[in-house]
């Protein structure tokens, strides 16, 4: 348990530095440190699938962010902090903190999920019958591609639509307008 | 945009093959070991991103051009939908029915083999193709946008 608190402290410190620093590059690197701490937490929670996905997407996202910040001219953030904005954000954080305290009282204790204790829940059926029904030894894959494949279809559709939008909006040459004559 | 130093170019020309092979391994063994289509596809995309960072955007675009990448993206989406539709056409159980496993492999000793789990490896390959091509397209279009960026204008900064 202690390792989770150490990693959470590391992530919180990295998040504070990422917000507070003036240099864009060090801010991006601190965001990457948060992601790596998260992937380590997933690894200690014995979820290697999520850990692999987290670390890989983190590396790629870090490269994109560094690429996007370095190629710009302005790598430093200038300007004064607004007093009103700071007060509003502190109040909102305090309200969310109070709501979170209320919510955390109702949650089951850490490490004993409610699906593990209730007898005939869906995840119990996945664990006991998943390998026999799908033949996949990696139960995570059998859930996301067989039992819950509609979720994967929706995720793939979201990705596909966003890529279509990005390639259409950010392309260099616009297509010819219909009233323009052919050459 | 002409690329980095010769040290980076040499190392990345050796390493890119290993990264690509590792991505293929993660995709193909997704139903046996941790990993799967999404993580493997991101690894495949990152090998091309390494090429783009080391050798410049033009070199990466010669290897995998933008129309080809978008065609691969569409092919992955189509393959995933086709696997789902095959379950609908093949039997009465419906969309996303794992027909290969339920019809042919059920009850046999196929667990822990590479050829097992029915349609799950096919879906993994489709998702991997789709995610890899999509993320490569994102970085390609963003780098094209960055190249046209003028320091005076502020319109291109919102993304």
Interface residues (C-beta under 8 A of the other chain):
Chain A: X48 X49 X51 X52 X53 X56 X57 X59 X60 X63 X64 X67 X68 X71 X72 X73 X131 X133 X134 X135 X136 X137 X138 X140 X141 X142 X144 X145 X146 X149 X150 X152 X153 X156 X157 X159 X160 X163 X166 X167 X170 X171 X172
Chain B: X26 X30 X31 X32 X33 X34 X35 X36 X37 X38 X39 X42 X43 X45 X46 X49 X53 X66 X70 X73 X77 X80 X81 X84 X95 X96 X98 X101 X105 X106 X110 X111 X112 X116 X117 X118 X119 X120 X123 X124 X127 X130 X131 X134 X135 X137 X138 X139 X141 X142 X143 X144 X145 X146 X148 X149 X151 X157 X159
